[in-house]
Amino acid sequence: MTAVSQSPLARAPRGAAPRTGKPRRNALLWVAEHAALVAVGVLTIAPILFVVLTSLMSSNQALTASIIPKPFDLSNYGKVFTQLPLAQWFGNSALYAVLATAFMLVSSVPAAYALAQIKFKGANLVFTVIIVAMLLPPQVTAVPVYVMWSHLHLTGTLWPLILPNLLGDAFSIFLLRQFFMTIPKEYGDAARIDGCGEWRVLWRVIVPMARPGIASAAIFMFFHSWNDYYGPLLYASENQAAWPVAYGLATFRGQHGTDWSMTMAMTVVVMVPVVVIFFFAQKAFVEGIALTGVKG
Amino acid sequence: MSAPTRTASGREARLGRSSRPADPTGSGAAPTPAPPRRRRSAESRRRLVALGMLAPALAGLAVFFAYPLVASVFYSFTRYNQLQEPQFVGLLNYRFLFTQDPQIGPAVLNTIWFVVILVPVRIVFGLLVAGLLSRAKTMTGFWRTLFYLPALVPPVASVVAFVFLFNPGTGPVNQILRVFGIDGPLWFNDPSWSKPSLVILGVWVMGDIMIIFLASLLDVPRDLYEAASLDGATGMQQVRHITLPTISPVIGFAAVTGVIAALQYFTEAAVASSVASGKATIGGGTAALLGYPGTSLLTYTELLYQHGFANFQFGYASAMAVVLFVVTAVVLVFTLRRISVFRPEADQ
């Protein structure tokens, strides 16, 4: 997937015939393309800009037509932490995302390795079942799973969303398997001839080579848990102390009708961790997205 | 299923092993009985290790996939709430679903609307932006990151942000429209604009499919374009006859995963209804908010949620789940084999 990070495609025919007229048309095309890039860029960034600007306004100014905060007011960021149990919700989100990711890695890396690097009868069947499990809407299985967790008295917590990752996550297994498939089998075979067992091959040969892939699967899982709304709605909506931040944001309104400046401050708070992680791990993340849809 | 077998035996041959023994009992092969047996034991040991590595995942598939699927079908023939054990009621739930439930009509129509409008619109815009990006020469990394950024925003946050941006009174969008003398609509508060508003949001967050399209656009061999332009093909002809055919599998992938996502469209619609109505949580028994304004955002999975987890009609919710399963399964049966990443044989 180096293609993603590498140079643009097809400079096409341009510059091939520097005759009359051509350069001017190319220049026009260049201007048009860059104008389009800038336009799309402005439309992309404007919503985020408005959100940040509004989060810096007073509640009253947020209800006016003005765009620039006057004065710049950071107090909304203090208010969301003091007037709401935001720190607790933040902790819940962090616990959910970190544990879900760790549990997923423990269960899904060996499973993906077995599917990608060991030849055995039944591998294709297991893979197909995992694909179907990954693509089926979670609502299809929601009722019996909910009943199961309520028998275990774990509704009202986030554990029904964390613990299943110990038993593998279909999307993560799929993604990791796609990465492991790109590693030639000869590496593992060489280690096997030297007397390594499969676990050692996985740990010593494949894991070091697949670090970007594993990082990508981990980030996907982390983001998925951090962003999750449906899961917490199902299992934790009755217990405010167990809410993650994303769910808390969806339910926040303010005491007297919608308080937009506080809501926007909270929106920024929910976004920041994801954006920070993205900038640190951008490459692995982008490769992961491309690999889910393109390879093969 | 022939390709993997071929690969397996090919690998054995490469490792210098004998091909599959024609006669496993080895009746005539007295001089060399040992190698086949050792091979077989090595093979079964390898299988055992593989299954051991897969054991947690297989248990997970049984507990969280196979069992609930079967149990959903069972519950769908019962009346069941948390207080009483399931009581068999035959096809009652299905009869209510198909003939009586007054909310099922809008829920199904809204869901179909998202499948038919949201999915293609997102693909078209994803393709356009990917195409634009694939031609950029300078600052490619910057543009790519910028255009991807919205896809990263947690869905709840982006919905809350959009309901604010498009709020009729003080939202920046209508303020800007006013500058041009346009009286903006009520967006998320108007039943006929709420779904289009979510489509605008869906386009803003199209970075995920845009990245996939971009990767495949950059994979189109350059020589094809060079050959075509030597033959005098125009830009549009090149797009039609080279670009689109080459990336069509990726468009297919985006379409199938998009349709499946649209069939279970939930978070965006539920949060938009709840925030735009300006009223409290949808979890705390106020399921009437689902679909606000009116029933314009009531999707099939929202209705399922409302019956199952707000009213605890587990039997009826299971019937809805079974119908959703059948619809998804039909989509998958017709499309899954065409998508190479989902095929086990699709290795290197």
Interface residues (C-beta under 8 A of the other chain):
Chain A: M1 A3 V4 S5 Q6 S7 P8 L9 A10 R11 A12 P13 A16 E33 H34 A36 L37 V40 G41 L43 T44 I45 P47 I48 F50 V51 T54 A62 L63 T64 A65 I67 S107 S108 P110 A111 Y113 A114 L115 I118 K119 F120 K121 G122 A123 N124 V126 F127 T128 V129 I130 I131 V132 A133 L135 L136 P137 P138 Q139 V140 T141 A142 V143 P144 V145 Y146 V147 M148 S150 P164 L166 L167 G168 D169 A170 I173 Q178 M181 T182 P184 K185 D189 G197 E198 W199 L202 F223 W226 N227 Y229 Y230 L233 L234 S237 E238 A246 Y247 L249 A250 T251 R253 G257 T258 W260 T263 M264 T267 V270 M271 V274 V275 F278 Q282 V286 I289 A290 T292 G293 V294 K295 G296
Chain B: M1 P4 T7 A8 R11 L15 E43 R46 R47 V49 A50 L51 M53 L54 P56 A57 L58 A59 G60 L61 V63 F64 F65 Y67 P68 L69 A71 S72 Y75 Q82 V129 L132 L133 S134 R135 A136 K137 T140 G141 W143 R144 T145 L146 F147 Y148 L149 P150 L152 V153 P154 P155 V156 A157 S158 V159 V160 A161 F162 F164 L165 N167 G169 T170 P172 Q175 W204 D208 I209 I211 I212 L214 A215 S216 L217 L218 D219 V220 R222 Y225 E226 S229 G235 Q238 V250 F253 A254 T257 I260 L263 Q264 F266 T267 A270 V271 S274 V275 G278 K279 A280 T281 I282 G283 G284 T301 L304 Y305 G308 F309 F314 A317 S318 A321 V322 L324 F325 T328 L332 L336 S340 V341 F342 R343 P344 E345 A346 D347 Q348
